Amino acid sequence: MKSPIRLPFRADGPFLCRYAALATLGLAVTPALLAAPLRSPWDGKPVAATGSAYPCPALPHLTPDLVTDGFYRLDDPTHSIIDPVRQEAYRKSSGKVKEVGMAIVRAADDYRTSGSRQAAQCATSRIVTMAQDGSLSGKMSSSQAYYVQGWVVGAIAIAYLKVRETGDATPEQNAVIAKWLHRVGGETRDWYDGHTKKDGGKGNNHLYWAGVELAAIGVAADNQSDFNWAMATYDNGVDQIRPDGTLPLEMARGSKALHYHLYALAPLVLLAEFGEANHLDLYTHAKGAIHRLADVSVAGLHDPALFEKATGVKQEVPTVVTGDQIGWAPPYVRRFPNAELTRLIQAAPSLSVYYLGGLPPA
């Protein structure tokens, strides 16, 4: 598979549409690449529908605006020490939003795993309601509010991609969903474009998670500009990977440096999978730098010495490895066999990652 032609990443405004230069390559290349509908890693993988029952109680309606704030101590430059008071305020202000999104993700995954048409219909009807309400498409009160907006709407966009081939949504409902998702995606793009510019064009894990949101939205709305923005966030991330496989902005997170390397790796892998679904070999970008990140992050679960030496503090290492650490691994290990990753996958009690839209691509 050939790698896509990449244009330079720009930090002085909206992310560059990297594939614009393809128009200069001639008609033999451009139409096929640009005209085909965007695809997700779940497209073209039919599910055998069943009549399994699925309860679908009404969910709270979410307003357009979101008021919430972060939960780390304000005097901690590493953003790794939780403030219990701020954490409780965050839980109360964002909990309902997250619960609604999680319910939609669970329904979509139940359809993918059990075939329950009722589960697919449940996910679809709930997404339609959020789109009609304009949920989370209004004013965000803080950086943390933008993060929650992106995580939840990105997860819901992926849930939509998991069930859209059932045809449960009418053309009119699909149009409403696409319009809503694109609107939220536009808010994400505008906020990160301005924020990343202030940071010298470099982004940490938050930018890559926003990329997952925009990749899913780009495919759901068949919007090439949103999708290209997402692909550029992948470049931003892997271009920062150092020869030893580490990310400088995640290494600055003190006792959570290992945690945030794995947390950054997850969206990068899913972005690469969205690329693969659209004939873009992102895994080879920057001489395959993402593989160095995967290797050092997984090794850190067994021996965090590299992270502890670099940060000067003991790392938080999970006693049980779950989807929170390796939910990205199933599609990765299918392309790049790894005995240790396979063992971790088989031993994990769950591989679901809410902000990745639940279970990984099969």
C-alpha positions as CSV (number, residue, x, y, z in Angstrom):
1,M,0.0,0.0,0.0
2,K,1.4,3.4,-0.9
3,S,1.8,6.1,1.6
4,P,-0.3,9.3,1.0
5,I,1.5,12.4,-0.3
6,R,1.8,14.7,2.7
7,L,2.0,18.4,2.7
8,P,3.6,20.4,5.6
9,F,1.6,20.8,8.8
10,R,0.7,24.4,9.5
11,A,0.3,25.9,12.9
12,D,-0.6,29.4,11.8
13,G,-4.3,28.8,11.3
14,P,-6.6,25.9,10.4
15,F,-4.8,22.7,9.6
16,L,-3.7,22.4,6.0
17,C,-5.8,20.2,3.7
18,R,-2.9,17.9,3.0
19,Y,-4.2,16.4,-0.1
20,A,-5.0,19.5,-2.0
21,A,-1.8,19.1,-4.0
22,L,-3.1,15.9,-5.5
23,A,-4.9,18.0,-8.0
24,T,-1.6,18.7,-9.6
25,L,-0.8,15.0,-10.2
26,G,-3.3,14.5,-13.0
27,L,-6.7,13.1,-13.6
28,A,-5.4,9.5,-13.4
29,V,-5.0,9.8,-9.6
30,T,-7.2,12.5,-8.3
31,P,-10.8,11.4,-9.1
32,A,-10.6,8.0,-7.6
33,L,-9.1,9.2,-4.3
34,L,-11.2,12.3,-3.8
35,A,-14.6,11.2,-5.2
36,A,-15.0,7.9,-3.2
37,P,-17.1,8.2,0.0
38,L,-15.1,8.2,3.1
39,R,-15.2,4.9,5.0
40,S,-14.8,3.7,8.6
41,P,-13.0,0.6,9.9
42,W,-16.5,-0.9,10.5
43,D,-17.9,-0.3,7.0
44,G,-18.4,-3.4,4.8
45,K,-18.3,-5.8,7.8
46,P,-21.9,-6.9,8.1
47,V,-23.5,-8.2,11.3
48,A,-25.9,-11.1,11.4
49,A,-29.0,-9.5,12.8
50,T,-30.9,-11.3,15.6
51,G,-34.1,-10.6,17.5
52,S,-32.3,-10.4,20.8
53,A,-34.2,-8.0,23.1
54,Y,-32.5,-4.8,24.2
55,P,-33.9,-2.4,26.8
56,C,-33.8,1.2,25.7
57,P,-35.0,3.5,28.4
58,A,-35.2,7.2,27.6
59,L,-32.1,9.2,28.3
60,P,-31.8,12.7,29.7
61,H,-31.8,15.4,27.1
62,L,-28.4,17.2,26.9
63,T,-28.3,20.9,26.3
64,P,-26.1,22.6,23.8
65,D,-23.9,24.3,26.4
66,L,-21.5,22.6,28.9
67,V,-20.2,24.0,32.1
68,T,-17.4,22.0,33.7
69,D,-13.7,22.3,34.6
70,G,-10.6,20.2,35.2
71,F,-9.8,18.0,38.2
72,Y,-6.0,18.3,38.6
73,R,-4.5,20.6,41.2
74,L,-4.0,24.1,39.9
75,D,-0.6,24.4,41.5
76,D,0.7,21.2,39.8
77,P,2.6,22.0,36.5
78,T,2.7,18.3,35.5
79,H,-1.1,18.0,35.7
80,S,-0.8,14.7,37.4
81,I,-2.1,15.3,40.9
82,I,-5.8,15.1,41.4
83,D,-7.6,17.7,43.5
84,P,-10.4,15.8,45.3
85,V,-12.7,18.8,45.5
86,R,-12.2,19.7,41.9
87,Q,-12.6,16.1,40.9
88,E,-16.0,15.9,42.7
89,A,-17.2,19.1,41.0
90,Y,-16.1,17.7,37.6
91,R,-17.9,14.4,38.3
92,K,-21.1,16.2,39.1
93,S,-20.9,18.6,36.1
94,S,-19.9,16.1,33.4
95,G,-21.3,12.9,34.7
96,K,-24.7,13.0,33.0
97,V,-23.1,13.9,29.7
98,K,-20.7,11.0,29.9
99,E,-23.4,8.6,31.0
100,V,-25.6,9.5,28.0
101,G,-22.7,8.9,25.6
102,M,-21.8,5.7,27.3
103,A,-25.3,4.3,26.9
104,I,-25.2,5.0,23.2
105,V,-21.8,3.3,22.8
106,R,-23.0,0.2,24.7
107,A,-26.0,-0.1,22.5
108,A,-23.9,0.1,19.3
109,D,-21.4,-2.5,20.7
110,D,-24.3,-4.8,21.7
111,Y,-25.4,-4.7,18.1
112,R,-22.0,-5.5,16.8
113,T,-21.4,-8.4,19.2
114,S,-24.9,-9.9,19.5
115,G,-26.6,-8.8,16.3
116,S,-29.5,-7.4,18.3
117,R,-31.5,-5.1,15.9
118,Q,-33.2,-3.6,18.9
119,A,-29.8,-2.5,20.2
120,A,-29.0,-0.9,16.8
121,Q,-32.3,0.8,16.7
122,C,-31.8,2.0,20.3
123,A,-28.4,3.6,19.4
124,T,-29.8,5.2,16.3
125,S,-32.8,6.7,17.9
126,R,-30.7,8.1,20.8
127,I,-28.3,9.7,18.3
128,V,-31.1,11.2,16.3
129,T,-32.5,12.8,19.5
130,M,-29.1,14.3,20.4
131,A,-28.8,15.7,16.9
132,Q,-32.3,17.2,17.0
133,D,-31.5,18.7,20.4
134,G,-28.2,20.1,19.2
135,S,-26.6,18.6,22.2
136,L,-23.1,19.8,23.1
137,S,-23.0,22.1,20.1
138,G,-23.1,25.3,22.1
139,K,-20.8,27.2,24.4
140,M,-18.1,25.3,26.2
141,S,-17.0,26.9,29.5
142,S,-13.4,25.8,29.7
143,S,-10.6,23.7,28.1
144,Q,-12.0,20.7,30.0
145,A,-15.4,21.3,28.6
146,Y,-14.0,21.1,25.0
147,Y,-12.2,17.9,26.0
148,V,-15.5,16.3,27.2
149,Q,-17.4,17.6,24.2
150,G,-14.8,16.0,21.9
151,W,-14.6,12.7,23.8
152,V,-18.3,12.2,24.1
153,V,-19.3,13.4,20.6
154,G,-16.4,11.5,19.0
155,A,-17.5,8.3,20.8
156,I,-21.1,8.8,19.6
157,A,-19.9,9.4,16.1
158,I,-18.1,6.1,16.1
159,A,-21.2,4.4,17.6
160,Y,-23.2,5.9,14.6
161,L,-20.6,4.4,12.2
162,K,-21.1,1.0,13.9
163,V,-24.8,0.9,13.2
164,R,-25.4,3.1,10.2
165,E,-25.3,0.3,7.7
166,T,-28.5,-1.2,9.3
167,G,-30.5,1.6,7.6
168,D,-32.5,2.3,10.7
169,A,-32.1,6.0,10.2
170,T,-34.1,7.7,7.5
171,P,-32.3,9.8,4.9
172,E,-33.6,12.9,6.7
173,Q,-32.4,11.7,10.0
174,N,-29.0,10.9,8.6
175,A,-28.8,14.4,7.3
176,V,-29.7,15.9,10.7
177,I,-27.0,13.7,12.3
178,A,-24.4,14.7,9.8
179,K,-25.2,18.4,10.2
180,W,-25.0,18.2,14.0
181,L,-21.7,16.3,14.0
182,H,-20.2,18.6,11.5
183,R,-21.2,21.6,13.6
184,V,-19.6,20.2,16.7
185,G,-16.5,19.2,14.7
186,G,-16.2,22.8,13.5
187,E,-16.1,24.0,17.1
188,T,-13.4,21.5,17.9
189,R,-11.3,22.5,14.9
190,D,-11.6,26.2,15.7
191,W,-10.7,25.7,19.3
192,Y,-7.7,23.5,18.6
193,D,-6.4,25.6,15.7
194,G,-6.2,28.6,18.0
195,H,-4.9,26.6,21.0
196,T,-2.2,24.7,19.0
197,K,-1.0,27.9,17.4
198,K,-0.3,29.3,20.9
199,D,1.7,26.1,21.7
200,G,4.0,26.5,18.7
201,G,2.1,24.0,16.5
202,K,2.7,21.0,18.8
203,G,-0.2,19.1,20.4
204,N,-0.4,16.5,23.1
205,N,-2.8,13.6,23.5
206,H,-5.8,16.0,23.5
207,L,-5.1,16.9,19.9
208,Y,-5.0,13.2,18.9
209,W,-8.3,12.5,20.6
210,A,-9.8,15.5,18.8
211,G,-8.4,13.9,15.6
212,V,-10.4,10.7,16.4
213,E,-13.5,12.8,16.8
214,L,-13.0,14.6,13.5
215,A,-12.1,11.4,11.7
216,A,-15.4,9.8,12.8
217,I,-17.3,13.0,12.0
218,G,-15.6,13.3,8.6
219,V,-16.7,9.8,7.7
220,A,-20.2,10.1,9.1
221,A,-20.8,13.4,7.3
222,D,-18.6,12.4,4.3
223,N,-16.7,15.6,4.8
224,Q,-13.2,15.5,3.4
225,S,-12.0,18.7,5.2
226,D,-12.9,17.3,8.6
227,F,-11.2,14.0,7.7
228,N,-8.0,15.7,6.5
229,W,-7.8,17.7,9.7
230,A,-8.0,14.5,11.6
231,M,-5.2,12.9,9.5
232,A,-3.0,16.0,10.2
233,T,-3.3,15.4,13.9
234,Y,-1.8,12.0,13.4
235,D,1.2,13.6,11.7
236,N,1.5,16.1,14.5
237,G,1.7,13.3,17.0
238,V,4.0,10.8,15.3
239,D,6.3,13.6,14.2
240,Q,7.1,14.3,17.8
241,I,8.1,10.7,18.7
242,R,11.7,10.6,19.7
243,P,14.2,7.9,18.8
244,D,13.6,6.1,22.0
245,G,9.9,6.0,21.3
246,T,8.8,8.6,23.8
247,L,6.7,11.8,23.4
248,P,8.1,14.9,25.1
249,L,4.8,16.4,26.0
250,E,3.6,13.2,27.7
251,M,6.9,12.6,29.4
252,A,6.3,16.0,31.2
253,R,3.3,14.5,33.1
254,G,5.2,13.4,36.2
255,S,4.0,10.2,37.8
256,K,1.5,9.7,34.9
257,A,4.0,9.8,32.1
258,L,3.6,6.1,31.3
259,H,-0.2,6.5,31.6
260,Y,-0.3,9.4,29.1
261,H,2.0,7.6,26.6
262,L,-0.6,4.8,26.4
263,Y,-3.4,7.4,26.4
264,A,-1.8,9.2,23.5
265,L,-1.1,5.9,21.6
266,A,-4.7,4.8,21.6
267,P,-6.1,7.6,19.4
268,L,-3.1,7.5,17.1
269,V,-3.7,3.8,16.4
270,L,-7.4,4.4,15.7
271,L,-6.5,7.3,13.4
272,A,-4.1,5.0,11.5
273,E,-7.0,2.5,11.2
274,F,-9.3,5.2,9.8
275,G,-6.4,6.0,7.3
276,E,-6.2,2.3,6.3
277,A,-9.9,2.2,5.7
278,N,-9.4,5.1,3.2
279,H,-6.2,3.7,1.5
280,L,-3.8,5.8,3.5
281,D,-0.8,4.0,5.1
282,L,-0.3,6.1,8.2
283,Y,1.6,3.4,10.0
284,T,4.7,4.1,7.8
285,H,4.7,7.8,8.4
286,A,7.9,9.2,10.0
287,K,9.7,5.9,9.3
288,G,7.1,4.0,11.3
289,A,7.6,6.1,14.5
290,I,4.3,4.8,15.9
291,H,5.8,1.4,16.4
292,R,8.5,2.8,18.6
293,L,5.8,4.5,20.7
294,A,3.9,1.2,20.9
295,D,7.0,-0.7,21.9
296,V,8.2,1.6,24.7
297,S,4.7,2.1,26.1
298,V,4.0,-1.7,26.3
299,A,7.4,-2.3,27.7
300,G,6.7,0.3,30.4
301,L,3.8,-1.8,31.7
302,H,6.3,-4.4,32.7
303,D,9.3,-2.2,33.6
304,P,8.7,1.6,33.9
305,A,12.4,2.3,34.6
306,L,12.8,4.4,31.4
307,F,9.9,6.6,32.4
308,E,11.0,6.8,36.1
309,K,14.5,7.8,35.1
310,A,13.2,10.5,32.7
311,T,10.7,12.0,35.1
312,G,12.5,11.4,38.4
313,V,9.3,10.0,40.0
314,K,7.7,6.6,40.5
315,Q,5.2,5.8,37.8
316,E,1.6,4.7,38.2
317,V,1.4,1.2,36.8
318,P,-1.9,-0.7,36.6
319,T,-2.0,-4.1,38.4
320,V,-4.5,-5.4,35.8
321,V,-4.1,-4.3,32.2
322,T,-7.4,-3.5,30.6
323,G,-8.8,-1.6,27.6
324,D,-7.7,1.6,29.3
325,Q,-4.1,0.6,28.5
326,I,-4.5,-1.7,25.4
327,G,-7.9,-1.1,23.9
328,W,-6.0,0.1,20.8
329,A,-4.1,-3.2,20.5
330,P,-6.4,-5.7,18.7
331,P,-6.4,-4.0,15.2
332,Y,-2.7,-3.1,15.7
333,V,-1.6,-6.7,16.5
334,R,-3.6,-8.1,13.5
335,R,-1.4,-6.0,11.2
336,F,1.8,-6.3,13.3
337,P,1.8,-9.6,15.2
338,N,3.3,-9.4,18.6
339,A,3.2,-12.3,21.1
340,E,3.3,-10.1,24.2
341,L,0.5,-7.8,23.0
342,T,-1.5,-10.9,22.1
343,R,-1.0,-12.3,25.6
344,L,-2.1,-9.0,27.1
345,I,-5.2,-8.9,24.9
346,Q,-6.2,-12.4,25.9
347,A,-5.7,-11.7,29.6
348,A,-7.6,-8.3,29.6
349,P,-11.0,-8.4,31.4
350,S,-12.2,-5.8,28.9
351,L,-11.0,-4.1,25.7
352,S,-13.6,-1.5,25.5
353,V,-12.5,2.2,25.6
354,Y,-15.3,4.7,25.9
355,Y,-13.6,7.5,24.1
356,L,-12.6,5.2,21.2
357,G,-16.3,4.5,20.8
358,G,-16.3,1.3,22.8
359,L,-14.9,-2.0,21.4
360,P,-12.1,-1.7,18.8
361,P,-12.6,-2.6,15.1
362,A,-12.9,-6.3,14.6
